Amino acid sequence: MARTFHVILTLVAGVLAGTNAFAQGSDRRPVFEVVLDNHAPAGAAEIGTARARTEYIFEAAGIRVAWLLKGEDLRVPAGVEERIHLVLIDESAGRLVPSDPRTLGFALPAAGRVYVHYDRIHALAREHGVQPGWFLGVVMAHELVHVLLPRAGHAGDGVMARSLRPDPAVPAAFTRMEAQSLRDRLRGEATLARR
């Protein structure tokens, strides 16, 4: 009887608070969703590492990343403030990619899309003796921020540096101000989530 009362009390409290009583209620971090569309077959082996690295970078800023693969159910769940489509491309997408081989990715903020050039990232990572998936995750985080904060531009160093270099000795992290701006943006603008 006491257990039944406790379950009912928990459910009523959850309804009154506007939350799911059985959801992970302690995680109040802002979250955004990334729909991953892989057009670079060679990059498939690195995607797990890249996703983990991207999550780690955003988690350090107090932000969660939720991942979907293109083709999965793309309904935006409650609590997701933003959805960004990330397209992993290779040299076969030559007409889409800026001609400068130093360009590792680019963002289209108005469209909520990011393109990341796997072949260029892989080559640069190998040239510097770095695991390609690790560096791919850094570039993905960088380009995602261009959609989340389109007016922020580049920084002198860190994840948002103009020129990213694959160097694990240099931590890939957001500045305090970048992290705060990202959290504020995700908490304050839920209207763009329905893309």
C-alpha positions as CSV (number, residue, x, y, z in Angstrom):
1,M,0.0,0.0,0.0
2,A,2.8,2.4,0.9
3,R,4.6,1.6,-2.3
4,T,1.5,2.2,-4.4
5,F,1.0,5.6,-2.6
6,H,4.6,6.5,-3.3
7,V,4.3,5.7,-7.1
8,I,1.0,7.7,-7.3
9,L,2.6,10.6,-5.4
10,T,5.6,10.5,-7.8
11,L,3.3,10.5,-10.9
12,V,1.2,13.4,-9.5
13,A,4.3,15.5,-8.7
14,G,5.6,14.8,-12.2
15,V,2.4,15.9,-13.8
16,L,2.2,19.1,-11.7
17,A,5.8,19.9,-12.5
18,G,5.2,19.3,-16.2
19,T,7.7,16.5,-16.5
20,N,7.6,12.8,-17.1
21,A,8.0,11.2,-13.6
22,F,10.0,8.3,-15.0
23,A,12.3,10.4,-17.2
24,Q,15.9,11.3,-16.2
25,G,14.8,14.4,-14.3
26,S,18.2,15.3,-12.8
27,D,19.7,16.2,-16.2
28,R,18.6,19.7,-16.9
29,R,21.3,20.5,-19.4
30,P,20.2,22.0,-22.7
31,V,20.2,19.5,-25.5
32,F,20.3,19.7,-29.3
33,E,19.9,17.0,-31.9
34,V,22.2,16.1,-34.7
35,V,21.0,14.1,-37.7
36,L,24.0,12.4,-39.2
37,D,24.0,11.7,-42.9
38,N,27.1,9.8,-44.0
39,H,28.0,10.3,-47.6
40,A,31.7,9.3,-47.0
41,P,31.8,5.5,-46.8
42,A,35.4,5.5,-45.7
43,G,34.4,7.5,-42.7
44,A,32.0,5.0,-41.3
45,A,34.7,3.4,-39.0
46,E,35.5,6.8,-37.5
47,I,32.0,7.9,-36.7
48,G,31.7,6.4,-33.3
49,T,34.9,8.0,-32.1
50,A,33.9,11.3,-33.7
51,R,30.5,11.3,-32.0
52,A,32.1,10.5,-28.6
53,R,34.6,13.3,-29.1
54,T,31.8,15.8,-30.1
55,E,29.7,14.8,-27.1
56,Y,32.7,15.2,-24.8
57,I,33.4,18.7,-26.0
58,F,29.8,19.8,-25.6
59,E,29.3,18.0,-22.3
60,A,32.3,20.0,-20.9
61,A,30.2,23.1,-21.7
62,G,27.1,21.7,-20.0
63,I,25.3,20.7,-23.2
64,R,24.0,17.3,-24.3
65,V,24.0,16.1,-27.9
66,A,21.4,13.6,-29.1
67,W,22.3,11.8,-32.3
68,L,20.0,10.3,-35.0
69,L,21.0,8.7,-38.2
70,K,19.3,9.9,-41.4
71,G,16.3,7.7,-42.0
72,E,15.5,7.2,-38.3
73,D,12.2,8.6,-36.9
74,L,12.9,12.4,-37.2
75,R,10.1,13.7,-35.0
76,V,11.6,16.2,-32.5
77,P,11.1,14.8,-29.0
78,A,10.1,17.1,-26.1
79,G,13.0,18.9,-24.6
80,V,15.1,19.1,-27.8
81,E,15.8,22.8,-28.5
82,E,17.5,22.5,-31.9
83,R,18.1,20.0,-34.7
84,I,21.1,20.3,-37.0
85,H,21.7,18.1,-40.0
86,L,25.4,17.1,-40.3
87,V,26.5,15.6,-43.6
88,L,29.8,13.8,-43.8
89,I,31.1,14.1,-47.4
90,D,34.2,12.9,-49.3
91,E,35.8,13.9,-52.6
92,S,32.8,12.7,-54.6
93,A,30.9,15.8,-53.4
94,G,33.4,18.1,-55.1
95,R,30.8,20.5,-56.4
96,L,29.5,21.1,-52.9
97,V,32.8,21.7,-51.2
98,P,34.8,24.9,-51.4
99,S,37.8,24.5,-53.6
100,D,40.3,25.5,-50.9
101,P,41.7,22.1,-49.6
102,R,42.3,23.6,-46.2
103,T,38.5,23.9,-45.8
104,L,37.5,21.0,-43.5
105,G,33.9,21.8,-43.3
106,F,31.3,24.5,-43.6
107,A,28.0,25.5,-42.1
108,L,24.7,26.8,-43.5
109,P,23.2,28.3,-40.4
110,A,19.9,29.4,-42.0
111,A,19.4,25.8,-43.3
112,G,20.5,24.2,-40.0
113,R,23.0,22.2,-42.0
114,V,26.7,21.3,-41.6
115,Y,29.0,19.7,-44.1
116,V,32.2,18.1,-43.0
117,H,34.8,16.8,-45.5
118,Y,36.0,13.4,-44.2
119,D,38.9,12.8,-46.6
120,R,40.5,16.2,-45.8
121,I,40.2,15.6,-42.1
122,H,41.5,12.0,-42.3
123,A,44.5,13.1,-44.3
124,L,45.4,16.0,-42.0
125,A,45.0,13.8,-38.9
126,R,47.2,11.0,-40.3
127,E,49.8,13.6,-41.4
128,H,50.0,14.7,-37.7
129,G,49.8,11.2,-36.3
130,V,46.4,11.7,-34.7
131,Q,43.5,9.3,-34.6
132,P,41.1,10.6,-37.4
133,G,37.9,10.0,-35.5
134,W,39.2,12.2,-32.7
135,F,39.9,15.1,-35.0
136,L,36.7,14.5,-37.0
137,G,34.8,15.1,-33.7
138,V,36.6,18.4,-33.1
139,V,35.7,19.6,-36.6
140,M,32.1,18.5,-36.2
141,A,31.8,20.4,-32.9
142,H,33.3,23.5,-34.6
143,E,30.9,23.4,-37.5
144,L,27.9,22.7,-35.3
145,V,28.6,25.9,-33.3
146,H,28.5,27.9,-36.5
147,V,24.9,26.9,-36.8
148,L,24.1,27.4,-33.1
149,L,25.9,30.8,-32.9
150,P,26.0,32.0,-36.5
151,R,27.3,35.5,-35.5
152,A,30.0,34.3,-33.1
153,G,32.7,33.7,-35.8
154,H,36.1,32.3,-34.9
155,A,38.4,32.6,-31.9
156,G,42.1,32.7,-31.5
157,D,42.3,29.2,-30.2
158,G,40.2,26.3,-28.9
159,V,37.4,24.6,-30.7
160,M,36.4,27.8,-32.5
161,A,39.8,28.6,-33.8
162,R,39.9,29.8,-37.4
163,S,42.4,27.1,-38.3
164,L,42.0,23.8,-36.5
165,R,45.0,21.6,-36.2
166,P,44.9,18.0,-35.0
167,D,46.9,18.3,-31.8
168,P,45.7,16.3,-28.8
169,A,48.2,18.2,-26.6
170,V,46.1,21.3,-27.1
171,P,42.7,20.7,-25.5
172,A,39.7,21.2,-27.8
173,A,37.3,23.1,-25.6
174,F,35.0,26.0,-25.6
175,T,35.9,29.2,-23.7
176,R,33.7,30.0,-20.7
177,M,32.0,32.7,-22.8
178,E,31.4,30.4,-25.7
179,A,30.0,27.7,-23.4
180,Q,27.7,30.3,-21.7
181,S,26.5,31.7,-25.1
182,L,25.7,28.1,-26.3
183,R,23.8,27.3,-23.1
184,D,21.9,30.6,-23.3
185,R,21.1,30.1,-27.0
186,L,19.7,26.6,-26.4
187,R,17.7,27.5,-23.4
188,G,16.3,30.7,-25.0
189,E,15.4,29.8,-28.5
190,A,13.3,26.6,-28.7
191,T,11.4,27.9,-31.8
192,L,14.0,26.7,-34.3
193,A,13.7,23.1,-33.2
194,R,11.0,22.2,-35.8
195,R,13.3,22.3,-38.9
